[in-house]
Structure formats: structure tokens, C-alpha cells
Amino acid sequence: MNIPNSKSPSMLMEDDQDDRTQITRTRGGGYGTSYQDPNILGGSSSSPRGGTSRSFSEQIEGLVGSYTRTSLAYMAENIPINSTSPSNTAVDNKDYLQLPQDEEQHHVDKASIHSGVYYPSNTYTFPGADADCRSYYSQLGMEADERSSLLSYTESSPVTGGYIETVLTRTTSKADSTLNEYPTRKHVPKSSFLQSVFNSTNILLGIGILAMPLGFKIAGWVIGVLVFIFCFGVTNYTAKILAECLDAKHGSQTYGDIGAAAFGTKGRIMVSAIFITELIAVSVALVVFMSDEINALFPGLNPILLNVVSFFVLTPMLFVPVRHLSYASLLGIVIALHILFILFFDGLSKPDAPGSLIEPAETDLLPPNWSALPLSFGLIMAGFAGHSVFPTIYRDMENPRDYKAVVDWTYVATAIVYFFIAAAGYRMFGRDTLEEITQNLISIPEYNRAVNLFVLWLLALNPVAKYGLSLSPVNLTWQIALLRNPNVETWCQGSIWRVRFLTITGTVLLSAMIVFIAYIFPAFDKVMGLLGSLFAFIISAVFPLSCHLKLFRNTMSTSRKMVTYMLLGVSITMGVFGTWKSFF
């Protein structure tokens, strides 16, 4: 597993690049046309003109910009809303995309400005015979009969439409241009190899990391390692075949597009339903985790009070622009590394059990309770799930041919962190391992309390940042659906305050509903088990394998078909039993 020679780290930092627009066109993969400008935040990692290396702060700024852009594109492309009429979203035959013939010609279509995404124009009229033309329009979200996302949304209502447009602009656009302005020399930044690895790793390293030791405790060393290897292997494989599924149909950009290509409208509807339900479950897990962290920092509080505090801390995050929240969500990697550090720091500083790596606690080779084993499937699988965002990462890459290498480096880095945290936590606390490993750490008085409290406060920031990111697509979905209702639109006509009243009240009620669900289901291990067993196995294993089999059945070798059916069978079995155990 090597970093591709075409984009080695040294080249990414020291490549001398002309400040003229670079056009990269790939027909076979359906990548469309990409533009890289070294002066755009989060774009190419190359140095500006002159060949000097970028400073450390510039490299960090590039990582942050790349992750922010990917997060916004993911949300914009995957929020399920009803498509508007073709007249609202498609360019008529008089408007055609025009590919610049030289560096002085740069025309950007109004629709691309509206969406905050800038793509080249070509002289083909739409609909045309050229597949690349369709790819460009698809990237703009202009095929209203096939795509349904924020990027394809427009609305004519002067009140509700104006409000929604403002919301979408806050969510999806980083440009300062308006619909009446035609900017020149606009470029679409792309993520470098290292930025793509960083984005993918940061997505995978979520709060599920805290339940990894519990997964090993339930499964024992032997079964735990086997489940870990299977989850690592199947998700690594399915992440790669997602790119093949995307390229099977020109213009496919999102996970929903893959479902539509394989199973038609039903596939897209199912993806949208799973997407929204998963985000609700993730938000519940964040509230449960937040309540547990508050309880760890201030022990003895009433459970109702814990949830009330969580509500007042987390709800304001739903009113913060998403692009600002995505910066804070970069804490994922930082928090994971701090958890790994604190485990080894505490474990090596204490010479005797419990909580020592020098004198390990009593552990089991096989599951101590076989009936509880299925719960470990979801706890371990939850850490490797992030496949709904991989298509966005793939399309955002500067060199998409390096995608498989990105997946390999991402999963190796993630697996190393997960395994050492799981193994160290289980070795330190054995049969006394709790739902979240941090609960064990705070219970040992011999540990350095200042260091542990610092990590706990750092962990408490994670749900604060990710709650808004997780719930915003759900929030925008119901807002758009409600405000497009004719009766609501009539009631709101002429009064923007009525629109604001509806949206603010609805947002608060949505957050209250999430907190109430978290109060009813306060067990972190059950919530994470459900996320892993139901959603992770479906989104990251069953659905990608099914789509790949559907799209490539006629060209797959017999051996690959057998492997696919085997992985499907094992994944479905583990998912069903794990989901059942999460409820009972």
C-alpha cells in the first residue's frame, strides 16, 4: 500500500503550479471537469507560483478548507427533498455550457452561482448526446427528473422561497457572488491525496471509538478480533466498490445516485429514508454521550437535569451556519489520539490492576455470555461506517484514480487507532469494562485527575460540534417540506416573521424530540449497537454489495460473485442478530 507516485507528499507541498486555470478531463470515469487553483482555500496543496513550500499554517488551513467543503457538499447533495419542475432547474436550449477556449474566457451559468458550485460551460445544448455534458449538468443538480438535492432546489415564492434560498445559501455556498453577477476565473477547488485521507479518517473516527473496548469485552479476544477483522475488511472493500458503482452511470455524484442507478426510484427513496433515520439515531447517541460526559464531570446529577442541560447546550448549535460547525468537527482525529494517549498514560502510570497495562485485568478468550455476543457486532461495526460520504470524497478528489489508495490508508490508520484503544481498554479493565471507556478512567482515583479531566472536557466538545452537523439535514428537510405546502405558503405570504416563527419553533421542537428519545433510551451501548448493527451494516455493507452485484452481475467473475454473496450473507446475519440484541 503506497502513496501514489503521481501525488507524493513532497510533490503535494512543493509542486510548482501556474496560476492559470488547469483543466482536467476524464471521460472514462465520469469525473467531469475539475479546476484547481492553489490560491483557493482547501484546494490543491501545491505551493503558489515560485515553487516555495507552503507553511505549516497554510497546510492546516488547506485541511480545514477541504474538510469544510466536503461536509457542505455532502449535506447539499444528500438532503432528500422533492425536485422542482424542470422549468425551475434545467437550462433551456438557449442556455448552453461553454468550455473556455483560453484563459480569458470564463463564463459561469446562473444555476451554478445559485448553488454555490462553479463548473465549466460547454457548447453542447442540453439535452445533448455528449455524456460529459450530462455529467456537468448532473453536477449542477439540473436533471430534475433524476436528482433531488439542495443543489437542484429553487423556489419562486417571494416569502418562503426567499427564506429557503437564504438557508440553502448559508448551508451550501461559500461564494460572495449573487445571481445577477457573473464572476470571472472562478475555480472549483479539489482535495489532494493527503487531504482526502484526512477527511475520510476524521469521518470514521467518531464517538463509536469509546465503545470499542466494550465490544471486545462482550466478544472475548478470539471472537472480538475476528469480528474486528471482518468489519475492517468488508467496509474497506465496499468503500472501494462504491467508486465503481458511481462510474457505472455518468453523472452519478452521491450515494443516492448509486441506489437509483441500481434499483431505480425505490433505491433512492430507501437511501433517503435510511439517511434521515441514521442522522436521527446519531443525534440521539450524541445526546446520550453528552449527558454521560456531564455526569462524569459533575457526578450525582438527576438524569432529567442531565438531559435538560444537554438540550440547552446542544440546541443552539442548530442555528449556527453549517460551514462554521464543520471546522469544530475536525476534533474527531484530535479526540481519538487523546483517548489513545490517555489510555496508555494511565495504564502505564498505574502498576497494579484494575486500570493497569502492567498488571492486566482478568479477560476472556471467548464470549463470557454467548447470548450477548450479537451486541458486539454493532459496537465494532459502528467504528468503520462512513460510506454515505465516500462518494462526495471521491468526487472531490484532485486525482480520483488515487481513491483506492486513499481508502487503504484511511482504513489502516483508523484500524490501528481502534484496535489499540479496544485492546488497551479491555486489557486494563477486563470484565469491568463499562459502556464508555472514559467512565472507567474517571472511576480510578490513582490516575492523574487533571489530565483525565482535560480529556473529558475535550470529549464534551465533540457532541457540541457534531450535533448541529448531524441534525441540520433533518432540520432542513422538514423545513423545506413544510414551507412548500400551499396552505403554509399562503399563511406566510407577506410575513417573514411567520416563516421564522415556524422554523425556529420547529427546530427547537425537533431538538426536544431528540433529547426525549435519548432520555427514554439512555444506554450508550444499546444506541451504538443499533447504529452499527442496523445502519452501519446496511449502509456500509449490504447496500453497496447489493448495488455492485446488480450493476455488474453480467461482467463479474464467478469467484467474485461467490465472495459477494458470502459477504452479503454474513453481513445480513450479523446485522439482523445485532439489531435484535440492541432492542432486547
C-alpha positions in Angstrom: 0.0 0.0 0.0 1.9 3.0 -1.3 1.1 6.6 -1.7 0.7 7.1 -5.5 3.8 8.4 -7.1 1.8 10.9 -9.1 0.9 12.7 -5.9 3.6 12.0 -3.3 3.6 14.2 -0.2 6.7 16.2 -1.3 5.0 16.9 -4.7 1.8 17.9 -3.0 3.7 20.6 -1.0 6.4 21.7 -3.5 4.9 21.3 -6.9 5.3 24.4 -9.0 2.0 25.3 -10.4 1.0 28.0 -12.9 -1.7 30.3 -11.7 -3.7 29.8 -14.9 -6.8 27.6 -14.8 -6.0 23.9 -15.2 -8.5 21.7 -17.0 -8.5 18.0 -16.3 -11.0 16.0 -18.2 -11.6 12.3 -17.7 -14.2 10.6 -19.9 -14.0 7.0 -18.7 -14.6 7.7 -15.0 -17.3 10.3 -15.5 -15.3 12.8 -13.3 -16.4 15.8 -15.4 -14.1 18.7 -15.5 -12.2 19.9 -12.5 -10.4 23.1 -11.8 -7.6 23.6 -9.3 -6.4 27.0 -8.1 -3.6 27.0 -5.4 -4.9 30.2 -4.0 -8.3 28.9 -3.1 -8.8 27.6 0.5 -8.7 23.9 0.6 -7.7 23.5 -3.0 -4.6 21.9 -4.3 -1.8 21.5 -1.8 0.7 22.8 -4.3 2.6 25.9 -3.5 1.9 29.2 -5.2 3.9 30.4 -8.2 7.5 30.3 -7.5 7.8 26.7 -6.1 8.2 27.6 -2.4 6.8 25.2 0.1 3.6 26.1 1.9 3.9 27.0 5.6 2.5 24.7 8.3 -0.4 27.1 9.0 -1.3 27.1 5.2 -1.3 23.3 5.2 -3.6 23.2 8.2 -5.8 25.8 6.6 -5.9 23.7 3.5 -7.0 20.6 5.5 -9.7 22.6 7.2 -10.9 24.1 4.0 -11.0 20.7 2.3 -13.0 19.1 5.1 -15.4 22.0 5.3 -16.1 21.9 1.5 -16.6 18.2 1.6 -19.0 18.4 4.5 -21.1 21.1 2.8 -21.2 19.2 -0.5 -22.2 16.0 1.3 -25.1 17.8 3.0 -26.2 19.7 -0.1 -26.2 16.5 -2.3 -27.9 14.2 0.2 -30.7 16.1 1.8 -33.9 14.4 0.4 -36.3 17.0 -0.9 -38.8 16.9 -3.8 -37.5 18.0 -7.1 -38.8 21.2 -8.6 -40.1 21.3 -12.1 -37.7 21.2 -14.9 -38.5 24.8 -15.8 -37.1 25.9 -12.5 -33.9 23.8 -12.5 -32.9 23.0 -16.1 -31.4 25.3 -18.5 -33.4 25.8 -21.7 -32.0 25.2 -25.1 -30.9 28.8 -25.5 -28.6 28.5 -22.5 -25.6 26.3 -23.2 -22.5 25.5 -21.3 -19.4 27.0 -22.8 -15.9 25.4 -22.2 -13.3 28.2 -22.1 -11.0 28.1 -25.1 -8.4 30.2 -23.5 -7.7 31.7 -20.1 -9.7 34.9 -20.9 -13.0 33.0 -21.5 -14.7 32.1 -18.2 -18.5 32.0 -18.2 -20.4 30.6 -15.2 -24.0 29.7 -15.5 -26.5 31.3 -13.2 -27.6 28.0 -11.8 -24.1 27.2 -10.7 -23.8 30.5 -9.0 -27.1 29.9 -7.2 -25.9 26.6 -5.9 -22.5 28.0 -4.9 -20.8 25.4 -7.1 -18.9 26.6 -10.2 -18.4 24.3 -13.1 -17.3 25.0 -16.7 -19.6 25.6 -19.6 -19.6 23.7 -22.8 -21.0 24.5 -26.2 -23.3 21.5 -26.2 -27.0 22.2 -25.7 -29.0 20.3 -23.1 -30.2 17.7 -23.5 -27.4 16.6 -25.8 -25.8 13.5 -26.9 -22.5 14.0 -25.2 -22.2 12.2 -21.9 -19.8 14.7 -20.5 -22.4 17.5 -21.0 -24.9 15.4 -18.9 -22.2 15.0 -16.3 -21.7 18.7 -16.0 -25.4 19.3 -15.6 -25.7 16.5 -13.2 -23.0 18.0 -11.1 -25.1 21.2 -11.1 -28.1 19.3 -10.0 -30.1 20.2 -13.1 -31.7 16.9 -14.0 -34.9 17.5 -12.0 -36.4 14.2 -13.1 -33.5 12.2 -11.8 -31.9 14.2 -9.0 -33.2 15.8 -5.9 -30.9 17.7 -3.7 -30.2 21.2 -2.3 -28.1 21.8 -5.4 -31.1 21.4 -7.6 -33.6 23.3 -5.5 -35.2 26.6 -6.5 -38.4 28.2 -5.3 -40.5 31.0 -6.7 -42.4 32.2 -3.5 -41.2 35.6 -2.5 -41.5 34.8 1.2 -40.9 31.1 1.8 -38.8 30.8 -1.3 -36.6 33.7 -0.3 -36.2 32.3 3.2 -35.3 28.8 2.0 -32.9 30.3 -0.5 -31.2 32.1 2.3 -31.0 28.9 4.3 -29.5 27.0 1.4 -27.0 29.7 0.7 -25.9 29.6 4.3 -25.6 25.9 4.0 -24.1 25.2 0.6 -22.5 28.4 -0.7 -19.1 29.8 0.2 -19.1 32.3 -2.6 -19.9 36.0 -2.2 -21.5 36.4 -5.7 -25.1 36.9 -6.3 -27.4 35.6 -9.0 -27.0 38.8 -11.0 -23.2 38.7 -11.1 -21.1 36.7 -13.4 -17.7 36.2 -11.7 -14.6 35.6 -13.8 -12.0 33.0 -13.3 -13.9 31.0 -10.7 -12.5 27.6 -9.9 -13.7 24.5 -8.2 -11.1 23.6 -5.5 -10.3 19.9 -5.1 -8.8 17.9 -2.3 -5.3 16.5 -2.5 -4.4 12.9 -1.7 -3.4 13.7 1.9 -6.5 16.0 2.4 -8.7 13.2 1.2 -7.1 10.7 3.7 -7.6 13.3 6.4 -11.2 13.9 5.6 -12.0 10.2 5.4 -10.2 9.4 8.7 -11.9 12.2 10.5 -15.3 10.9 9.4 -14.6 7.4 10.6 -13.1 8.4 14.0 -16.4 9.2 15.8 -17.8 8.6 19.2 -18.1 4.9 18.5 -14.4 4.7 19.4 -15.5 4.8 23.1 -17.4 1.6 22.9 -14.7 -0.5 21.2 -13.3 -1.9 24.5 -16.9 -3.0 25.5 -17.2 -4.8 22.1 -14.1 -6.8 22.9 -15.3 -7.5 26.5 -18.6 -8.9 25.1 -17.0 -10.9 22.4 -13.8 -12.0 24.1 -10.4 -11.8 22.5 -10.8 -14.5 19.8 -14.3 -13.6 18.5 -13.6 -9.9 19.1 -10.5 -9.9 16.8 -12.3 -12.0 14.2 -15.3 -9.6 14.2 -12.9 -6.6 14.0 -11.1 -8.1 11.0 -14.3 -8.9 9.2 -15.7 -5.4 9.8 -12.5 -3.8 8.7 -12.2 -6.0 5.5 -15.8 -5.7 4.3 -16.1 -2.0 4.8 -12.7 -1.4 3.1 -13.9 -3.5 0.2 -17.3 -1.8 -0.1 -15.8 1.7 0.1 -13.8 0.8 -3.0 -16.6 -0.7 -5.0 -18.7 2.5 -4.3 -16.4 4.2 -6.8 -17.1 1.5 -9.4 -20.8 2.0 -8.8 -20.6 5.7 -9.2 -18.7 5.4 -12.5 -21.2 2.9 -13.8 -23.5 5.7 -14.7 -22.4 9.1 -16.0 -23.3 12.0 -13.7 -23.7 9.9 -10.5 -22.5 12.0 -7.6 -24.0 10.7 -4.4 -24.9 7.6 -2.5 -28.5 8.1 -3.6 -27.4 8.2 -7.2 -25.9 4.7 -6.7 -29.2 3.4 -5.3 -31.1 5.0 -8.2 -28.7 3.5 -10.8 -29.1 0.0 -9.3 -32.7 -0.1 -8.2 -34.4 3.0 -9.7 -36.5 5.4 -7.7 -37.1 2.9 -4.9 -33.4 2.7 -4.3 -33.1 6.4 -4.0 -36.1 6.6 -1.7 -34.7 3.9 0.5 -31.3 5.7 0.7 -33.1 8.9 1.7 -35.1 7.2 4.4 -32.1 5.4 5.8 -30.0 8.7 5.6 -32.5 10.7 7.7 -33.2 7.9 10.2 -29.5 7.3 10.7 -28.9 11.0 11.4 -31.6 11.0 14.0 -30.1 8.0 15.6 -26.6 9.6 15.6 -28.1 12.7 17.1 -29.6 10.6 19.9 -26.2 9.0 20.5 -24.6 12.4 20.8 -27.2 13.5 23.4 -26.7 10.3 25.4 -22.9 10.8 25.2 -23.2 14.4 26.2 -25.3 13.5 29.2 -22.8 10.9 30.2 -19.9 13.3 29.9 -21.7 15.9 32.1 -22.4 13.2 34.6 -18.7 12.2 34.6 -17.7 15.8 35.2 -20.4 16.6 37.7 -21.4 13.3 39.2 -24.7 12.8 41.0 -27.0 14.9 38.8 -30.5 13.8 38.2 -31.0 12.1 34.8 -33.7 14.6 33.8 -31.5 17.5 34.7 -28.7 16.0 32.6 -30.9 15.9 29.6 -32.2 19.4 30.2 -28.7 20.7 30.3 -27.8 18.8 27.2 -30.8 20.3 25.4 -29.8 23.9 26.3 -26.2 23.2 25.3 -26.8 21.4 22.0 -29.9 23.2 20.6 -28.2 26.5 19.8 -25.9 24.5 17.5 -28.8 24.1 15.1 -28.8 27.8 14.5 -25.1 28.1 13.7 -24.2 28.0 10.0 -23.0 24.6 9.0 -19.8 25.7 7.4 -18.7 27.0 10.9 -19.7 23.8 12.6 -17.6 21.8 10.2 -14.4 23.5 11.5 -15.2 22.3 15.0 -15.9 18.8 13.8 -12.2 18.4 13.0 -11.8 17.5 16.6 -12.5 13.9 15.6 -8.9 12.9 15.0 -7.6 15.0 17.8 -10.0 13.4 20.3 -9.2 9.9 19.1 -5.5 10.5 19.6 -6.1 12.0 23.0 -8.1 8.9 24.1 -5.3 6.7 22.8 -2.8 8.8 24.7 -4.7 8.9 28.0 -5.2 5.1 27.9 -1.5 4.4 27.7 -0.6 7.2 30.0 -3.0 6.0 32.7 -2.3 2.3 32.1 1.5 2.7 32.3 1.3 5.0 35.3 -0.6 2.5 37.5 1.4 -0.6 38.4 -1.5 -2.8 39.6 -5.0 -3.8 38.4 -7.6 -2.5 37.8 -6.7 0.0 35.2 -3.1 -1.1 34.6 -1.4 -2.2 31.4 1.5 -3.5 33.5 -0.8 -5.9 35.5 -3.7 -6.7 33.2 -7.2 -7.3 34.5 -9.0 -10.6 34.0 -10.2 -11.1 30.5 -11.8 -13.9 28.4 -10.7 -15.6 25.2 -14.2 -16.5 24.3 -17.5 -14.6 25.0 -18.4 -14.8 28.7 -22.1 -14.7 27.7 -22.8 -16.1 24.2 -26.3 -14.6 24.2 -24.9 -11.1 24.4 -22.4 -11.7 21.5 -24.5 -10.1 18.7 -24.3 -6.7 20.5 -20.6 -6.7 19.8 -21.2 -6.8 16.1 -22.8 -3.4 16.1 -20.4 -1.9 18.6 -17.4 -2.8 16.5 -19.0 -2.2 13.1 -20.1 1.3 14.1 -16.5 2.5 14.0 -16.0 1.6 10.4 -19.1 3.1 8.9 -18.9 6.3 6.9 -19.8 5.1 3.4 -22.6 7.6 2.7 -19.9 10.4 2.5 -17.3 8.4 0.5 -18.9 9.3 -2.9 -18.6 13.0 -2.0 -14.9 12.5 -1.1 -14.3 10.6 -4.3 -15.8 13.3 -6.5 -13.9 16.0 -4.5 -10.5 14.4 -5.1 -7.9 16.1 -7.2 -6.9 12.8 -8.8 -9.8 10.3 -8.4 -7.6 7.4 -9.7 -5.9 7.5 -6.2 -9.2 6.8 -4.5 -8.4 3.2 -3.6 -5.1 4.2 -2.1 -6.9 6.8 -0.1 -9.3 4.2 1.2 -6.5 1.8 2.2 -4.5 4.5 4.1 -7.7 5.7 5.8 -8.7 2.2 7.0 -5.2 1.2 8.1 -4.9 4.4 10.2 -8.4 4.0 11.6 -8.0 0.3 12.4 -4.7 0.9 14.2 -6.2 3.6 16.4 -9.4 1.5 17.0 -7.5 -1.7 17.8 -5.1 -0.2 20.3 -7.9 1.6 22.1 -10.1 -1.6 22.2 -7.2 -3.8 23.3 -5.7 -1.4 25.8 -9.1 -0.6 27.3 -10.1 -4.2 27.6 -6.7 -5.3 29.0 -6.9 -2.5 31.6 -10.4 -3.2 32.9 -11.3 -6.6 31.6 -14.7 -7.8 32.8 -15.4 -4.5 34.4 -15.2 -2.5 31.2 -18.1 -0.1 31.0 -20.2 1.3 28.1 -17.8 4.1 27.5 -14.1 3.6 28.4 -14.0 7.1 29.8 -16.4 6.1 32.6 -13.7 3.6 33.7 -10.9 6.1 33.5 -12.8 8.6 35.7 -13.5 5.9 38.3 -9.9 5.3 39.2 -8.7 7.8 41.9 -5.0 6.9 41.4 -4.9 8.4 37.9 -3.7 11.9 37.2 -7.1 13.7 37.6 -6.0 16.9 35.8 -5.0 15.1 32.7 -8.2 12.9 32.7 -10.4 15.9 33.3 -8.8 17.7 30.3 -9.6 14.8 28.0 -13.2 14.6 29.4 -13.7 18.3 28.7 -12.3 17.8 25.2 -14.7 14.9 24.7 -17.6 17.1 25.7 -16.8 19.4 22.8 -17.4 16.6 20.3 -21.2 16.3 20.6 -21.4 20.1 20.7 -19.8 20.4 17.3 -21.3 17.3 15.6 -24.9 17.7 16.9 -25.5 20.6 14.5 -23.9 18.8 11.6 -25.8 15.6 12.2 -29.3 17.2 12.7 -29.1 20.0 10.2 -30.1 17.8 7.2 -33.1 16.6 9.1 -34.0 20.1 10.1 -33.7 21.4 6.6 -35.7 18.5 5.2 -38.8 19.2 7.2 -38.5 23.0 6.8 -38.4 22.7 3.0 -41.3 20.2 3.0 -43.4 22.4 5.3 -42.7 25.7 3.6 -43.6 24.3 0.2 -47.1 23.3 1.4 -49.6 25.6 -0.3 -51.6 26.3 2.9 -48.5 27.2 4.9 -47.2 29.3 2.0 -50.4 31.2 1.9 -50.4 31.8 5.6 -46.8 33.0 5.5 -47.3 35.3 2.5 -46.2 38.8 3.2 -44.8 38.0 6.6 -41.2 36.7 7.0 -41.8 36.7 10.8 -44.3 33.9 10.4 -41.7 31.9 8.5 -39.1 32.5 11.1 -41.6 31.6 13.9 -42.4 28.2 12.2 -38.7 27.4 11.5 -37.4 28.4 14.9 -40.2 26.7 16.8 -39.9 23.6 14.7 -36.1 23.5 15.2 -36.5 23.7 19.0 -39.2 21.0 19.0 -37.0 18.7 16.8 -34.1 19.1 19.3 -36.5 18.4 22.2 -37.7 15.3 20.5 -34.2 14.0 20.1 -33.4 14.7 23.7 -36.6 13.0 24.8 -35.7 9.9 22.8 -32.2 10.0 24.5 -33.9 10.1 27.9 -36.0 7.0 27.0 -33.1 5.1 25.7 -30.1 6.2 27.8 -27.9 3.2 27.3 -24.9 4.3 25.1 -24.0 0.7 24.3 -27.6 -0.1 23.0 -27.7 3.1 20.9 -24.3 2.5 19.4 -25.1 -1.2 18.9 -28.2 -0.2 17.0 -26.3 2.3 14.9 -23.7 -0.4 14.0 -26.0 -3.4 13.5 -28.8 -1.7 11.6 -27.5 1.4 9.9 -23.8 0.6 9.5 -24.3 -2.9 8.2 -27.0 -1.7 5.7 -25.2 1.5 4.5 -21.6 0.2 4.7 -22.0 -3.4 3.7 -25.4 -4.8 2.5 -26.4 -1.9 0.2 -23.0 -1.3 -1.5 -22.7 -5.1 -2.1 -26.2 -5.3 -3.5 -25.8 -2.3 -5.8 -22.5 -3.7 -7.1 -24.0 -7.1 -7.7 -26.9 -5.5 -9.5 -24.8 -3.2 -11.7 -22.0 -5.7 -12.6 -23.7 -9.1 -12.3 -23.1 -9.8 -16.0 -19.4 -8.9 -16.0 -18.4 -10.3 -12.7 -16.3 -13.4 -12.5 -17.8 -16.5 -10.8 -15.4 -16.2 -7.9 -16.2 -12.6 -7.3 -19.9 -13.3 -7.3 -19.3 -16.1 -4.7 -17.3 -13.7 -2.5 -20.1 -11.0 -2.8 -22.8 -13.5 -1.9 -20.8 -14.7 1.1 -20.1 -11.2 2.4 -23.8 -10.3 1.9 -24.9 -13.4 3.8 -22.5 -12.8 6.7 -23.3 -9.1 6.9 -27.1 -9.6 6.8 -26.8 -12.3 9.5 -24.7 -10.1 11.8 -26.9 -7.1 11.2 -30.1 -8.9 12.0 -28.9 -10.5 15.2 -27.1 -7.4 16.3 -30.2 -5.3 15.7 -32.3 -7.8 17.6 -29.9 -7.7 20.6 -29.9 -3.9 20.6 -33.6 -3.9 21.4 -33.8 -6.9 23.7 
